[in-house]
Amino acid sequence: MAEQFKVYYHVLENESEKYHVYYAYEEIAKGAIKRVEHMLGRGLYVYDIFPNLTDETKTLSEPLSVITESQKEMFLPVGIKVRFIGIGTVLFGYESEESS
């Protein structure tokens, strides 16, 4: 059986946006939320967090950015077999929307 690289991920979404955050280790939702806040440059308001029970194996057709335990970005190459393991889904809005 061919080796597989395990990738754990969180999905953060609202009615118009969807982000996937990929890790080379199991990260809690708070880490993924902070990463998306940093990427967007604004705070998120979390409505709900629930489990994502997706578990599927795919061969990469394009490079994939994952975050390592040392919080560095690493790119997995095309052609590698990856097991994608869903950890959680976060429903969010923006903090400024909630304070008005």
Phi, psi and omega per residue, in radians:
M1 nan 2.370 -3.125
A2 -1.222 2.580 3.086
E3 -1.172 2.525 3.089
Q4 -2.143 2.479 3.040
F5 -1.643 2.175 3.118
K6 -1.444 2.266 3.082
V7 -2.193 2.172 3.111
Y8 -1.765 2.499 -3.094
Y9 -2.553 2.714 3.021
H10 -2.056 2.567 3.028
V11 -1.944 2.267 3.046
L12 -2.053 2.187 -3.058
E13 -2.592 2.729 2.952
N14 -2.371 -2.870 -3.051
E15 -1.188 -0.322 -3.085
S16 -2.240 -0.110 -3.094
E17 -2.333 2.632 3.100
K18 -2.578 2.219 -3.140
Y19 -2.187 2.436 3.025
H20 -1.948 2.309 3.089
V21 -2.078 2.097 -3.036
Y22 -1.848 2.413 -3.126
Y23 -2.275 2.674 3.057
A24 -1.560 0.125 -3.132
Y25 -2.634 2.957 3.124
E26 -1.400 1.987 -3.141
E27 -1.928 2.563 3.091
I28 -1.339 2.848 -3.097
A29 -1.036 -0.606 -3.112
K30 -1.005 -0.675 3.117
G31 -1.117 -0.739 3.124
A32 -1.172 -0.685 3.115
I33 -1.086 -0.828 3.141
K34 -1.071 -0.678 -3.139
R35 -1.129 -0.745 3.136
V36 -1.229 -0.681 3.067
E37 -1.012 -0.770 3.128
H38 -1.108 -0.770 -3.133
M39 -1.080 -0.728 -3.104
L40 -1.478 -0.326 -3.129
G41 1.286 0.461 3.106
R42 -2.715 2.769 -3.119
G43 -1.344 2.619 3.094
L44 -1.910 2.537 2.998
Y45 -1.803 2.121 -3.084
V46 -1.613 2.083 3.087
Y47 -1.449 -0.722 -3.068
D48 -2.861 2.683 3.029
I49 -2.314 2.282 3.099
F50 -2.461 2.799 -3.076
P51 -1.112 2.590 3.013
N52 -2.035 1.946 -3.024
L53 -1.696 0.334 3.136
T54 -1.248 2.399 3.081
D55 -2.592 1.841 -3.111
E56 -2.493 2.688 -3.141
T57 -1.970 2.318 3.136
K58 -2.438 2.733 2.985
T59 -1.707 2.227 -3.067
L60 -1.143 2.296 3.070
S61 -1.789 -0.123 3.041
E62 -2.623 2.735 -3.140
P63 -1.022 2.599 -3.125
L64 -2.185 2.236 3.094
S65 -1.475 2.191 3.060
V66 -2.242 2.706 3.106
I67 -1.744 2.280 3.139
T68 -1.546 3.002 3.137
E69 -1.088 -0.425 3.095
S70 -1.503 0.183 3.091
Q71 1.154 0.482 3.070
K72 -1.778 2.607 3.087
E73 -1.469 2.335 3.117
M74 -2.262 2.454 3.121
F75 -1.838 2.186 3.037
L76 -1.489 2.402 -3.040
P77 -1.404 2.791 3.050
V78 -1.022 2.475 3.062
G79 1.632 -0.220 3.132
I80 -1.367 2.499 3.101
K81 -1.514 2.204 -3.057
V82 -2.152 2.339 3.005
R83 -1.718 1.970 3.135
F84 -1.577 2.131 -3.116
I85 -2.070 1.946 3.123
G86 -1.284 2.365 3.130
I87 -1.879 -0.867 -3.094
G88 -2.761 2.806 3.042
T89 -2.139 2.281 -3.109
V90 -1.991 2.173 3.037
L91 -1.671 2.188 -3.025
F92 -2.376 2.829 2.937
G93 -2.306 -3.001 3.124
Y94 -1.811 2.468 -3.092
E95 -0.947 -0.700 -3.109
S96 -1.124 -0.537 3.109
E97 -1.211 -0.562 -3.082
E98 -1.404 -0.405 -3.081
S99 -1.531 -0.109 -3.127
S100 -1.621 nan nan
